[in-house]
Amino acid sequence: MGLTSSLQIGRSALTASQVAIQVTGNNFANATTPGYSRQTISFSPSRDARAGEFFLGRGVQVQGIRRQIDSAIQARLWAGISEQSSANIDLQLLSQIESTLNELSDNDLSSEFSRFFDAWSQLANSPNQQGARSLVINQGRTLAASMRALRSDLTAIRAQIDRQLASSTSAANDLLGRIADINTAIVQAEAGTSVSNTLRDQRDQLVSELSALVDVTTVEQANGVLDVLVGSIPVVLAGQNRGIELRTTTIGNDLSVSVNLRQDGTQLDVRSGTVGALLRQRTDNVDGTVESLDRIASQLIFQVNRVHSAGYPGKPLNTVTVTLPIALADQSLALNDPNNISLNGLPFAPVNGGFLVTVRNQSTGATETVRINIDLDGIDNAGNPGTADDTSLANIVAQLNAVGNVSASVGADGRLRIDADSGFSFEFSEDSSGVLAVLGVNTYFTGTSARDIDVRRALIDSPEFLVVGALNGQDMVDNAAALAILALRDAGNAALGGRSISGAWIETAQQVGSNAAAATNRASATTLVRENLEAQRSAVSGVSLDEESINLLAFQQQYQGAARFINAVNQLTQELLSIV
């Protein structure tokens, strides 16, 4: 050991100090860079060398440069980002739905229900006034238009969600591809011997961006790659992006959407993040509200039509064409046959029972009443389960043709037509089967849901065909039908869970409002959680300018000391050479 070894010690100190100053400078430069993790340098003494009986040090060496990161906090932060993003989307969409419903205003659907039933109340009090009839028809048209418009607005929100889903899913897939690329770059750069801090920071930042879109979990492998999973399904394996995509499936008139692996079509269980929230809001709140609106509209149509079709109009009926077309193949099938496609898709159905047809001689006033039996008990003549012997449209036509002075037929369009002979008219009453309302015989409403609900055109053109009176036992009461429809305002409905028609809508609107209030609280809570987690990460990984300034002074002094040491050794060496 000698002066040469001393020079090596000084050189190692200079080199170590230079690297330390560079690391500190890099921290200064990236103090405000998003996703940057503070880097620290660690030193270790070089291996001793024997000098006689002793071991002398040979200087210092850089042991490593590590980024300061707490994996547990980072994982919790990614989950927090997903939850906050999800909560914000929930709040945004629920507020939009709540605004669309516009309840507690004078133009909401609840007010339209009230005005509709109030019009029937006025008609019941003044059954012979033409103005009261026109008011009922106009209020019905206004209510129907409001329901159609509200449904259209809700489906527009759903279309907006679908566009956001497509965009967000595409963005998430792009991030997965970039993560897979960085995985490959990390393996190549580190080669199992060092850590590429910058690449790892970049990857973590990409995972943070991905977490805002999709809730993910990560698993780091021994070689430095980060596998990414959605639920239990891996979407990034080492350098391979398995790909995700939005898939749509047509169900009836609506579209169902899901997020699937592009590689094999596996459906992913995305629960939070922007994509998870959009999927949830689409299904639970938008589709749920549309389904509730359709269900309420269907019951409004069916229950009002059931009363109206079995009542007495202000003008005698000479001919009626039903509104529901029945396909030729279904006309001979029982109305309750599962293969009867024309009726199977309806939200309401006829039941076992029957109705009365009363034929009136317009000259003499003489009447004849005949019962039309509707057998829909699902039991054949042998007593076995089956629909082979149950009533079909063809059976109804045959029974009507057996009634004197009335003829029935089915046109090329599949619609039942009933005609009275010249000088005769007919009315219907006591329909316990609901078949008149289902087929659309002398109804008030047309359509089957909020998509197509409307007042029947014949009533709009001729308000005198509006049904106001009905039989009450054996007596004709001139406002019985109006009172029966008015009673639907508060009557419990089994198809609506025992709630009334208007009550079911009020509960739907209240549920949306309750969900919006809860979303507001959740958005605030998740924001606080994320901010807290970011503060925890910053305490570990953030750059403190004060701390780095202290480090810079220490490394500067270390460098200056090493330089003076080398200068002293150099002087000694020169003196030694001058002696020689």
PAFIZA-478334 format. One record per residue (C-alpha): residue number from 1; residue in one letter; x, y, z. Coordinates in nm, 2 decimals, always signed. Layout:
N
NUM:A:X:Y:Z
...
END
This chain:
580
1:M:+0.00:+0.00:+0.00
2:G:+0.13:+0.35:-0.08
3:L:+0.05:+0.68:-0.23
4:T:-0.09:+0.52:-0.54
5:S:-0.35:+0.35:-0.32
6:S:-0.43:+0.68:-0.16
7:L:-0.49:+0.83:-0.50
8:Q:-0.74:+0.55:-0.57
9:I:-0.92:+0.62:-0.25
10:G:-0.95:+0.99:-0.34
11:R:-1.06:+0.90:-0.69
12:S:-1.34:+0.67:-0.55
13:A:-1.46:+0.95:-0.32
14:L:-1.46:+1.20:-0.61
15:T:-1.66:+0.95:-0.83
16:A:-1.91:+0.87:-0.55
17:S:-1.96:+1.24:-0.48
18:Q:-2.02:+1.31:-0.84
19:V:-2.28:+1.04:-0.87
20:A:-2.45:+1.15:-0.55
21:I:-2.46:+1.51:-0.67
22:Q:-2.61:+1.39:-1.00
23:V:-2.88:+1.19:-0.82
24:T:-2.96:+1.50:-0.60
25:G:-2.98:+1.72:-0.91
26:N:-3.22:+1.47:-1.07
27:N:-3.44:+1.49:-0.77
28:F:-3.44:+1.87:-0.79
29:A:-3.52:+1.86:-1.16
30:N:-3.82:+1.63:-1.11
31:A:-3.96:+1.78:-0.78
32:T:-4.29:+1.86:-0.96
33:T:-4.29:+1.58:-1.21
34:P:-4.61:+1.37:-1.18
35:G:-4.54:+1.01:-1.07
36:Y:-4.17:+1.07:-1.00
37:S:-4.03:+0.89:-0.70
38:R:-3.75:+1.04:-0.51
39:Q:-3.42:+0.86:-0.57
40:T:-3.16:+0.79:-0.30
41:I:-2.80:+0.68:-0.33
42:S:-2.64:+0.43:-0.10
43:F:-2.26:+0.39:-0.04
44:S:-2.06:+0.10:+0.08
45:P:-1.68:+0.09:+0.16
46:S:-1.46:-0.09:-0.09
47:R:-1.32:-0.42:+0.02
48:D:-1.02:-0.39:+0.26
49:A:-0.66:-0.48:+0.15
50:R:-0.40:-0.63:+0.38
51:A:-0.11:-0.41:+0.47
52:G:+0.12:-0.61:+0.69
53:E:-0.07:-0.70:+1.01
54:F:-0.35:-0.47:+0.93
55:F:-0.64:-0.42:+0.68
56:L:-0.66:-0.08:+0.52
57:G:-0.96:+0.06:+0.34
58:R:-0.96:+0.12:-0.03
59:G:-1.22:+0.39:-0.06
60:V:-1.59:+0.40:-0.13
61:Q:-1.82:+0.26:-0.39
62:V:-2.18:+0.33:-0.50
63:Q:-2.39:+0.04:-0.38
64:G:-2.71:+0.14:-0.55
65:I:-2.96:+0.41:-0.66
66:R:-3.31:+0.33:-0.54
67:R:-3.64:+0.50:-0.58
68:Q:-3.83:+0.55:-0.26
69:I:-4.16:+0.37:-0.29
70:D:-4.40:+0.19:-0.05
71:S:-4.57:-0.08:-0.26
72:A:-4.86:-0.12:-0.01
73:I:-4.93:+0.26:-0.02
74:Q:-4.90:+0.26:-0.40
75:A:-5.15:-0.03:-0.43
76:R:-5.40:+0.15:-0.20
77:L:-5.36:+0.47:-0.40
78:W:-5.44:+0.29:-0.72
79:A:-5.75:+0.15:-0.56
80:G:-5.83:+0.50:-0.43
81:I:-5.80:+0.65:-0.77
82:S:-6.04:+0.38:-0.91
83:E:-6.30:+0.45:-0.63
84:Q:-6.28:+0.83:-0.68
85:S:-6.32:+0.81:-1.05
86:S:-6.61:+0.57:-1.01
87:A:-6.78:+0.80:-0.75
88:N:-6.74:+1.10:-0.97
89:I:-6.90:+0.93:-1.27
90:D:-7.18:+0.80:-1.04
91:L:-7.25:+1.16:-0.93
92:Q:-7.23:+1.30:-1.28
93:L:-7.48:+1.05:-1.43
94:L:-7.72:+1.04:-1.14
95:S:-7.74:+1.42:-1.13
96:Q:-7.81:+1.41:-1.50
97:I:-8.08:+1.15:-1.46
98:E:-8.23:+1.34:-1.17
99:S:-8.23:+1.66:-1.38
100:T:-8.40:+1.47:-1.67
101:L:-8.68:+1.34:-1.44
102:N:-8.72:+1.70:-1.32
103:E:-8.94:+1.59:-1.03
104:L:-9.09:+1.84:-0.78
105:S:-9.16:+2.08:-1.07
106:D:-9.48:+2.16:-1.25
107:N:-9.37:+1.98:-1.56
108:D:-9.27:+1.64:-1.41
109:L:-9.43:+1.31:-1.48
110:S:-9.60:+1.30:-1.14
111:S:-9.78:+1.62:-1.22
112:E:-9.89:+1.48:-1.55
113:F:-10.03:+1.17:-1.38
114:S:-10.22:+1.40:-1.14
115:R:-10.36:+1.61:-1.43
116:F:-10.46:+1.30:-1.62
117:F:-10.66:+1.15:-1.33
118:D:-10.80:+1.49:-1.24
119:A:-10.94:+1.51:-1.60
120:W:-11.12:+1.18:-1.55
121:S:-11.26:+1.31:-1.22
122:Q:-11.41:+1.61:-1.40
123:L:-11.55:+1.38:-1.66
124:A:-11.71:+1.16:-1.39
125:N:-11.88:+1.47:-1.25
126:S:-11.99:+1.59:-1.59
127:P:-12.02:+1.28:-1.81
128:N:-12.23:+1.44:-2.08
129:Q:-12.01:+1.75:-2.14
130:Q:-11.82:+1.75:-2.46
131:G:-11.55:+1.97:-2.31
132:A:-11.48:+1.72:-2.03
133:R:-11.43:+1.44:-2.29
134:S:-11.19:+1.66:-2.49
135:L:-11.00:+1.74:-2.18
136:V:-10.96:+1.37:-2.09
137:I:-10.83:+1.30:-2.44
138:N:-10.59:+1.59:-2.44
139:Q:-10.45:+1.51:-2.10
140:G:-10.40:+1.15:-2.21
141:R:-10.21:+1.27:-2.51
142:T:-10.00:+1.50:-2.30
143:L:-9.92:+1.22:-2.05
144:A:-9.83:+0.98:-2.33
145:A:-9.61:+1.24:-2.49
146:S:-9.43:+1.31:-2.16
147:M:-9.36:+0.94:-2.11
148:R:-9.23:+0.90:-2.46
149:A:-9.01:+1.21:-2.43
150:L:-8.88:+1.10:-2.09
151:R:-8.79:+0.76:-2.22
152:S:-8.62:+0.92:-2.52
153:D:-8.41:+1.14:-2.29
154:L:-8.31:+0.85:-2.08
155:T:-8.21:+0.64:-2.38
156:A:-8.01:+0.94:-2.50
157:I:-7.82:+0.93:-2.17
158:R:-7.76:+0.56:-2.23
159:A:-7.63:+0.63:-2.58
160:Q:-7.39:+0.89:-2.42
161:I:-7.28:+0.63:-2.17
162:D:-7.21:+0.39:-2.46
163:R:-6.99:+0.64:-2.63
164:Q:-6.80:+0.71:-2.31
165:L:-6.76:+0.34:-2.26
166:A:-6.62:+0.29:-2.60
167:S:-6.38:+0.57:-2.56
168:S:-6.27:+0.47:-2.21
169:T:-6.23:+0.11:-2.30
170:S:-6.01:+0.20:-2.60
171:A:-5.80:+0.43:-2.38
172:A:-5.76:+0.15:-2.12
173:N:-5.65:-0.09:-2.39
174:D:-5.39:+0.16:-2.51
175:L:-5.25:+0.20:-2.16
176:L:-5.23:-0.18:-2.12
177:G:-5.03:-0.20:-2.44
178:R:-4.79:+0.07:-2.32
179:I:-4.75:-0.11:-1.98
180:A:-4.66:-0.43:-2.17
181:D:-4.40:-0.24:-2.38
182:I:-4.24:-0.09:-2.07
183:N:-4.23:-0.44:-1.91
184:T:-4.03:-0.56:-2.20
185:A:-3.80:-0.25:-2.18
186:I:-3.74:-0.30:-1.81
187:V:-3.64:-0.66:-1.85
188:Q:-3.40:-0.56:-2.12
189:A:-3.26:-0.26:-1.94
190:E:-3.21:-0.42:-1.59
191:A:-3.10:-0.76:-1.71
192:G:-3.13:-0.88:-1.35
193:T:-2.84:-0.66:-1.23
194:S:-2.99:-0.32:-1.16
195:V:-3.31:-0.12:-1.13
196:S:-3.43:+0.12:-1.40
197:N:-3.60:+0.37:-1.18
198:T:-3.72:+0.60:-1.46
199:L:-3.89:+0.31:-1.65
200:R:-4.05:+0.19:-1.33
201:D:-4.18:+0.54:-1.25
202:Q:-4.33:+0.56:-1.60
203:R:-4.49:+0.22:-1.56
204:D:-4.64:+0.32:-1.22
205:Q:-4.78:+0.64:-1.37
206:L:-4.94:+0.44:-1.65
207:V:-5.10:+0.21:-1.39
208:S:-5.23:+0.52:-1.21
209:E:-5.39:+0.64:-1.53
210:L:-5.53:+0.29:-1.59
211:S:-5.68:+0.28:-1.24
212:A:-5.88:+0.58:-1.31
213:L:-6.05:+0.38:-1.60
214:V:-6.05:+0.03:-1.47
215:D:-6.00:-0.12:-1.12
216:V:-5.68:-0.34:-1.15
217:T:-5.45:-0.53:-0.93
218:T:-5.08:-0.59:-1.00
219:V:-4.83:-0.87:-0.94
220:E:-4.46:-0.79:-0.97
221:Q:-4.25:-1.09:-1.09
222:A:-3.89:-1.16:-0.99
223:N:-3.75:-1.03:-1.32
224:G:-3.92:-0.69:-1.27
225:V:-4.23:-0.73:-1.50
226:L:-4.56:-0.62:-1.36
227:D:-4.86:-0.84:-1.45
228:V:-5.19:-0.66:-1.45
229:L:-5.52:-0.82:-1.36
230:V:-5.89:-0.72:-1.37
231:G:-6.06:-0.92:-1.10
232:S:-5.89:-1.26:-1.13
233:I:-5.83:-1.23:-1.51
234:P:-5.48:-1.12:-1.63
235:V:-5.49:-0.86:-1.90
236:V:-5.11:-0.80:-1.92
237:L:-4.87:-1.09:-1.88
238:A:-4.51:-0.97:-1.90
239:G:-4.47:-0.81:-2.24
240:Q:-4.81:-0.93:-2.37
241:N:-5.12:-0.72:-2.38
242:R:-5.41:-0.96:-2.40
243:G:-5.64:-0.67:-2.51
244:I:-5.98:-0.55:-2.39
245:E:-6.27:-0.43:-2.59
246:L:-6.64:-0.32:-2.56
247:R:-6.89:-0.57:-2.70
248:T:-7.25:-0.50:-2.77
249:T:-7.53:-0.75:-2.79
250:T:-7.88:-0.68:-2.92
251:I:-8.16:-0.78:-2.69
252:G:-8.50:-0.70:-2.84
253:N:-8.49:-0.32:-2.91
254:D:-8.21:-0.25:-2.67
255:L:-7.83:-0.31:-2.66
256:S:-7.65:-0.49:-2.38
257:V:-7.28:-0.40:-2.34
258:S:-6.99:-0.57:-2.17
259:V:-6.61:-0.54:-2.15
260:N:-6.43:-0.85:-2.27
261:L:-6.08:-0.99:-2.33
262:R:-6.01:-0.94:-2.70
263:Q:-5.80:-1.25:-2.70
264:D:-6.06:-1.51:-2.60
265:G:-6.38:-1.31:-2.53
266:T:-6.38:-1.37:-2.15
267:Q:-6.61:-1.11:-1.99
268:L:-6.43:-0.90:-1.73
269:D:-6.58:-0.81:-1.40
270:V:-6.51:-0.43:-1.40
271:R:-6.64:-0.29:-1.08
272:S:-6.50:+0.06:-1.04
273:G:-6.30:+0.32:-1.23
274:T:-6.47:+0.52:-1.51
275:V:-6.56:+0.20:-1.70
276:G:-6.70:+0.02:-1.40
277:A:-6.91:+0.32:-1.30
278:L:-7.05:+0.36:-1.65
279:L:-7.14:+0.00:-1.68
280:R:-7.31:+0.01:-1.33
281:Q:-7.50:+0.33:-1.40
282:R:-7.61:+0.21:-1.74
283:T:-7.76:-0.11:-1.59
284:D:-7.88:+0.00:-1.25
285:N:-8.00:+0.35:-1.30
286:V:-8.05:+0.43:-1.66
287:D:-8.18:+0.09:-1.77
288:G:-8.35:+0.05:-1.43
289:T:-8.53:+0.38:-1.47
290:V:-8.63:+0.30:-1.83
291:E:-8.76:-0.05:-1.72
292:S:-8.96:+0.11:-1.44
293:L:-9.10:+0.37:-1.67
294:D:-9.19:+0.10:-1.93
295:R:-9.35:-0.12:-1.66
296:I:-9.56:+0.17:-1.53
297:A:-9.66:+0.27:-1.88
298:S:-9.76:-0.08:-1.96
299:Q:-9.98:-0.11:-1.66
300:L:-10.13:+0.23:-1.73
301:I:-10.21:+0.12:-2.08
302:F:-10.35:-0.22:-1.98
303:Q:-10.55:-0.11:-1.67
304:V:-10.71:+0.19:-1.84
305:N:-10.78:-0.01:-2.16
306:R:-10.93:-0.29:-1.95
307:V:-11.19:-0.05:-1.81
308:H:-11.24:+0.14:-2.14
309:S:-11.28:-0.17:-2.36
310:A:-11.56:-0.31:-2.14
311:G:-11.75:+0.02:-2.10
312:Y:-12.02:+0.20:-2.30
313:P:-11.90:+0.47:-2.54
314:G:-12.10:+0.79:-2.60
315:K:-12.17:+0.68:-2.95
316:P:-12.29:+0.32:-3.05
317:L:-12.03:+0.09:-3.20
318:N:-12.10:-0.04:-3.54
319:T:-11.75:-0.16:-3.62
320:V:-11.42:-0.21:-3.44
321:T:-11.08:-0.31:-3.56
322:V:-10.84:-0.42:-3.29
323:T:-10.49:-0.25:-3.25
324:L:-10.29:-0.57:-3.20
325:P:-10.19:-0.77:-3.52
326:I:-10.17:-1.14:-3.48
327:A:-9.94:-1.33:-3.71
328:L:-10.11:-1.59:-3.93
329:A:-9.92:-1.88:-3.76
330:D:-10.03:-1.76:-3.42
331:Q:-10.40:-1.72:-3.50
332:S:-10.48:-2.08:-3.43
333:L:-10.25:-2.11:-3.13
334:A:-10.39:-2.06:-2.78
335:L:-10.34:-1.70:-2.65
336:N:-10.13:-1.85:-2.37
337:D:-9.93:-2.09:-2.59
338:P:-9.55:-2.03:-2.53
339:N:-9.51:-2.05:-2.91
340:N:-9.75:-1.77:-2.97
341:I:-9.50:-1.50:-3.06
342:S:-9.75:-1.23:-3.12
343:L:-9.86:-1.23:-2.75
344:N:-9.56:-1.37:-2.58
345:G:-9.36:-1.05:-2.61
346:L:-9.63:-0.84:-2.45
347:P:-9.59:-0.70:-2.09
348:F:-9.95:-0.80:-2.01
349:A:-10.15:-1.11:-2.09
350:P:-10.51:-1.23:-2.08
351:V:-10.62:-1.48:-1.82
352:N:-10.89:-1.74:-1.78
353:G:-11.24:-1.58:-1.78
354:G:-11.46:-1.42:-2.04
355:F:-11.66:-1.11:-2.15
356:L:-12.01:-1.01:-2.25
357:V:-12.12:-0.89:-2.59
358:T:-12.44:-0.70:-2.60
359:V:-12.61:-0.65:-2.95
360:R:-12.86:-0.37:-2.96
361:N:-13.13:-0.31:-3.22
362:Q:-13.11:+0.06:-3.29
363:S:-13.47:+0.08:-3.40
364:T:-13.64:-0.10:-3.11
365:G:-13.38:-0.08:-2.84
366:A:-13.40:-0.46:-2.79
367:T:-13.08:-0.62:-2.68
368:E:-12.92:-0.96:-2.67
369:T:-12.62:-1.04:-2.44
370:V:-12.39:-1.33:-2.51
371:R:-12.09:-1.45:-2.30
372:I:-11.77:-1.52:-2.49
373:N:-11.57:-1.77:-2.29
374:I:-11.19:-1.73:-2.27
375:D:-11.04:-2.06:-2.16
376:L:-10.68:-2.00:-2.06
377:D:-10.64:-2.24:-1.76
378:G:-10.35:-2.42:-1.91
379:I:-10.53:-2.76:-1.88
380:D:-10.65:-2.97:-2.17
381:N:-10.98:-3.15:-2.18
382:A:-10.82:-3.47:-2.04
383:G:-10.71:-3.27:-1.73
384:N:-10.35:-3.27:-1.82
385:P:-10.13:-2.96:-1.83
386:G:-10.13:-2.80:-2.18
387:T:-10.27:-2.53:-2.40
388:A:-10.39:-2.74:-2.69
389:D:-10.76:-2.69:-2.59
390:D:-10.73:-2.33:-2.47
391:T:-10.88:-2.03:-2.65
392:S:-10.71:-1.89:-2.96
393:L:-10.80:-1.60:-3.18
394:A:-10.97:-1.83:-3.42
395:N:-11.19:-1.96:-3.13
396:I:-11.28:-1.60:-3.04
397:V:-11.37:-1.53:-3.41
398:A:-11.59:-1.84:-3.41
399:Q:-11.77:-1.75:-3.09
400:L:-11.84:-1.39:-3.21
401:N:-11.97:-1.52:-3.54
402:A:-12.22:-1.73:-3.34
403:V:-12.37:-1.41:-3.20
404:G:-12.67:-1.29:-3.39
405:N:-12.63:-0.97:-3.61
406:V:-12.25:-0.96:-3.55
407:S:-11.97:-1.08:-3.77
408:A:-11.60:-1.12:-3.70
409:S:-11.30:-1.17:-3.92
410:V:-10.92:-1.13:-3.93
411:G:-10.78:-0.91:-4.21
412:A:-10.47:-0.97:-4.41
413:D:-10.28:-0.75:-4.15
414:G:-10.37:-0.99:-3.87
415:R:-10.61:-0.76:-3.70
416:L:-10.95:-0.88:-3.57
417:R:-11.24:-0.68:-3.71
418:I:-11.59:-0.69:-3.56
419:D:-11.89:-0.55:-3.75
420:A:-12.26:-0.52:-3.66
421:D:-12.53:-0.58:-3.91
422:S:-12.71:-0.28:-4.05
423:G:-12.94:-0.12:-3.79
424:F:-12.76:-0.29:-3.50
425:S:-12.47:-0.19:-3.26
426:F:-12.28:-0.36:-2.99
427:E:-12.10:-0.30:-2.66
428:F:-11.87:-0.51:-2.44
429:S:-11.88:-0.55:-2.07
430:E:-11.76:-0.75:-1.77
431:D:-11.43:-0.86:-1.92
432:S:-11.28:-1.08:-1.65
433:S:-11.01:-1.21:-1.89
434:G:-10.86:-0.88:-2.00
435:V:-10.85:-1.02:-2.36
436:L:-11.02:-0.71:-2.50
437:A:-10.75:-0.48:-2.36
438:V:-10.48:-0.71:-2.47
439:L:-10.61:-0.74:-2.83
440:G:-10.69:-0.37:-2.84
441:V:-11.07:-0.37:-2.87
442:N:-11.22:-0.02:-2.83
443:T:-10.92:+0.09:-2.61
444:Y:-10.82:+0.43:-2.48
445:F:-10.44:+0.39:-2.52
446:T:-10.23:+0.22:-2.79
447:G:-9.88:+0.08:-2.75
448:T:-9.73:-0.15:-2.49
449:S:-9.47:+0.07:-2.31
450:A:-9.34:+0.42:-2.27
451:R:-9.17:+0.38:-2.61
452:D:-9.50:+0.39:-2.81
453:I:-9.78:+0.48:-2.57
454:D:-10.04:+0.71:-2.72
455:V:-10.42:+0.78:-2.73
456:R:-10.61:+0.58:-2.99
457:R:-10.65:+0.79:-3.31
458:A:-11.02:+0.71:-3.33
459:L:-11.08:+0.89:-3.00
460:I:-10.87:+1.19:-3.10
461:D:-11.08:+1.22:-3.42
462:S:-11.41:+1.14:-3.26
463:P:-11.42:+1.21:-2.88
464:E:-11.78:+1.08:-2.86
465:F:-11.64:+0.73:-2.88
466:L:-11.47:+0.79:-2.54
467:V:-11.61:+0.54:-2.28
468:V:-11.76:+0.70:-1.97
469:G:-12.04:+0.47:-1.86
470:A:-12.04:+0.10:-1.77
471:L:-12.25:-0.16:-1.61
472:N:-12.26:-0.17:-1.23
473:G:-12.41:-0.51:-1.16
474:Q:-12.73:-0.51:-1.38
475:D:-12.76:-0.13:-1.39
476:M:-12.60:+0.10:-1.65
477:V:-12.42:+0.39:-1.47
478:D:-12.33:+0.68:-1.70
479:N:-12.00:+0.76:-1.52
480:A:-11.90:+0.42:-1.39
481:A:-11.61:+0.37:-1.63
482:A:-11.47:+0.72:-1.56
483:L:-11.49:+0.65:-1.18
484:A:-11.32:+0.31:-1.23
485:I:-11.03:+0.47:-1.43
486:L:-11.01:+0.75:-1.16
487:A:-10.97:+0.47:-0.90
488:L:-10.66:+0.35:-1.07
489:R:-10.48:+0.66:-0.93
490:D:-10.46:+0.50:-0.58
491:A:-10.53:+0.13:-0.66
492:G:-10.26:-0.12:-0.57
493:N:-10.12:-0.31:-0.87
494:A:-9.97:-0.65:-0.83
495:A:-9.75:-0.60:-1.13
496:L:-9.60:-0.29:-0.96
497:G:-9.53:-0.46:-0.63
498:G:-9.87:-0.35:-0.48
499:R:-9.81:+0.02:-0.55
500:S:-10.04:+0.23:-0.75
501:I:-9.95:+0.35:-1.10
502:S:-9.86:+0.70:-0.99
503:G:-9.72:+0.58:-0.66
504:A:-9.48:+0.35:-0.84
505:W:-9.34:+0.64:-1.04
506:I:-9.30:+0.86:-0.74
507:E:-9.10:+0.58:-0.57
508:T:-8.88:+0.54:-0.88
509:A:-8.81:+0.91:-0.88
510:Q:-8.74:+0.92:-0.51
511:Q:-8.49:+0.63:-0.55
512:V:-8.30:+0.82:-0.82
513:G:-8.29:+1.12:-0.59
514:S:-8.17:+0.91:-0.29
515:N:-7.90:+0.75:-0.51
516:A:-7.79:+1.10:-0.63
517:A:-7.76:+1.22:-0.27
518:A:-7.56:+0.91:-0.17
519:A:-7.34:+0.96:-0.47
520:T:-7.26:+1.32:-0.36
521:N:-7.15:+1.19:-0.02
522:R:-6.95:+0.91:-0.17
523:A:-6.77:+1.14:-0.42
524:S:-6.66:+1.37:-0.13
525:A:-6.55:+1.07:+0.08
526:T:-6.34:+0.91:-0.20
527:T:-6.18:+1.24:-0.28
528:L:-6.07:+1.27:+0.09
529:V:-5.94:+0.91:+0.08
530:R:-5.74:+0.97:-0.24
531:E:-5.59:+1.30:-0.11
532:N:-5.49:+1.12:+0.21
533:L:-5.32:+0.84:+0.02
534:E:-5.14:+1.08:-0.21
535:A:-5.01:+1.26:+0.10
536:Q:-4.89:+0.93:+0.24
537:R:-4.72:+0.85:-0.09
538:S:-4.57:+1.20:-0.11
539:A:-4.42:+1.16:+0.24
540:V:-4.24:+0.85:+0.12
541:S:-4.17:+0.92:-0.25
542:G:-4.21:+1.29:-0.29
543:V:-3.91:+1.52:-0.33
544:S:-3.84:+1.75:-0.03
545:L:-3.63:+2.05:-0.16
546:D:-3.51:+2.13:+0.19
547:E:-3.38:+1.77:+0.24
548:E:-3.22:+1.76:-0.10
549:S:-3.05:+2.10:-0.03
550:I:-2.90:+1.95:+0.28
551:N:-2.79:+1.64:+0.09
552:L:-2.63:+1.86:-0.18
553:L:-2.42:+2.05:+0.08
554:A:-2.30:+1.72:+0.23
555:F:-2.21:+1.57:-0.11
556:Q:-2.04:+1.90:-0.21
557:Q:-1.83:+1.90:+0.10
558:Q:-1.75:+1.53:+0.04
559:Y:-1.63:+1.62:-0.31
560:Q:-1.43:+1.91:-0.18
561:G:-1.27:+1.70:+0.09
562:A:-1.18:+1.43:-0.17
563:A:-1.03:+1.69:-0.40
564:R:-0.81:+1.83:-0.11
565:F:-0.71:+1.48:-0.02
566:I:-0.60:+1.41:-0.38
567:N:-0.41:+1.74:-0.39
568:A:-0.23:+1.65:-0.06
569:V:-0.13:+1.31:-0.20
570:N:-0.02:+1.47:-0.52
571:Q:+0.21:+1.71:-0.33
572:L:+0.36:+1.42:-0.14
573:T:+0.42:+1.23:-0.46
574:Q:+0.59:+1.53:-0.61
575:E:+0.81:+1.57:-0.31
576:L:+0.90:+1.20:-0.32
577:L:+0.99:+1.22:-0.68
578:S:+1.21:+1.53:-0.62
579:I:+1.41:+1.34:-0.36
580:V:+1.46:+1.05:-0.60
END
